[in-house]
Amino acid sequence: MAHPRKDTRLARKPVISIKRGFAAAVASAELIGLTPHVLRHTAAVHMTEAGGSMDEIAQYLGHSDTRITSNTCARYSPEHVQKAATALEFDFAC
């Protein structure tokens, strides 16, 4: 039975620090600028676009106020930006 190639670059040492382990994984994958906070924002946007309520998402993220969640999700949501851009489209076929 064939075994998939094991990438040992990250497996050489046990992860002692989540922060350092995450940084090593990001560097190995060449993902510039990726942080746990970016993943948190991404999760919030996906939950919003999947129809999650701001109350549920705020609770999940530990926000004390749904306005914080709403501002975060709106700012990063491609769907939200598309809605705003659509508002500027004009129908000249009158």
C-alpha positions as CSV (number, residue, x, y, z in Angstrom):
1,M,0.0,0.0,0.0
2,A,1.4,3.4,-1.0
3,H,1.8,6.1,1.7
4,P,1.4,9.8,0.9
5,R,4.7,11.7,1.1
6,K,5.0,13.1,4.6
7,D,6.2,16.7,4.8
8,T,8.6,16.8,7.7
9,R,9.5,20.5,7.7
10,L,7.0,21.2,10.5
11,A,7.2,17.8,12.1
12,R,10.8,18.1,13.3
13,K,9.9,19.6,16.7
14,P,6.8,19.5,18.8
15,V,4.7,22.6,18.9
16,I,5.4,24.2,22.3
17,S,3.7,27.5,21.6
18,I,0.5,27.8,19.5
19,K,1.7,31.3,18.4
20,R,5.1,30.0,17.2
21,G,3.5,26.9,15.7
22,F,1.0,29.0,13.8
23,A,3.7,31.4,12.6
24,A,5.8,28.4,11.4
25,A,2.8,26.9,9.5
26,V,2.1,30.3,7.9
27,A,5.7,30.7,6.9
28,S,5.9,27.2,5.5
29,A,2.8,27.7,3.4
30,E,4.0,31.2,2.3
31,L,0.8,32.9,3.5
32,I,2.0,36.4,4.0
33,G,0.1,38.4,6.6
34,L,-2.1,35.6,7.8
35,T,-2.8,35.8,11.5
36,P,-5.3,34.2,13.9
37,H,-7.2,37.5,13.9
38,V,-7.5,37.3,10.1
39,L,-9.0,33.8,10.5
40,R,-11.4,35.1,13.1
41,H,-12.6,37.8,10.7
42,T,-12.9,35.3,7.9
43,A,-15.0,33.0,10.1
44,A,-17.3,35.9,11.0
45,V,-17.8,36.8,7.3
46,H,-18.6,33.2,6.4
47,M,-21.1,32.9,9.2
48,T,-22.7,36.2,8.1
49,E,-22.9,35.2,4.5
50,A,-24.4,31.8,5.5
51,G,-27.3,33.6,7.1
52,G,-26.1,33.6,10.8
53,S,-27.7,36.3,12.9
54,M,-25.6,39.1,14.3
55,D,-26.6,38.0,17.8
56,E,-25.4,34.5,17.3
57,I,-22.2,35.5,15.7
58,A,-21.5,38.2,18.3
59,Q,-22.0,35.6,21.0
60,Y,-19.7,33.1,19.2
61,L,-17.0,35.7,18.8
62,G,-17.4,36.9,22.4
63,H,-18.4,40.5,21.4
64,S,-20.3,42.4,24.0
65,D,-22.2,44.4,21.3
66,T,-23.6,43.2,18.0
67,R,-22.5,46.5,16.4
68,I,-18.9,45.4,16.7
69,T,-19.8,42.2,14.9
70,S,-21.9,44.0,12.3
71,N,-19.1,46.5,11.5
72,T,-16.5,43.8,11.2
73,C,-18.6,41.5,8.9
74,A,-19.8,44.4,6.7
75,R,-16.3,45.7,6.2
76,Y,-14.9,42.4,5.0
77,S,-17.8,40.9,3.3
78,P,-17.5,40.8,-0.6
79,E,-21.3,40.3,-0.8
80,H,-21.8,43.6,1.2
81,V,-19.4,45.5,-1.1
82,Q,-21.2,44.0,-4.1
83,K,-24.5,45.3,-2.8
84,A,-23.1,48.7,-2.3
85,A,-21.7,48.7,-5.9
86,T,-25.0,47.5,-7.3
87,A,-26.7,50.6,-5.8
88,L,-24.6,52.7,-8.1
89,E,-25.6,51.0,-11.3
90,F,-28.0,52.9,-13.5
91,D,-30.5,51.6,-16.0
92,F,-30.2,53.9,-19.0
93,A,-32.7,51.8,-21.1
94,C,-35.6,54.2,-20.3
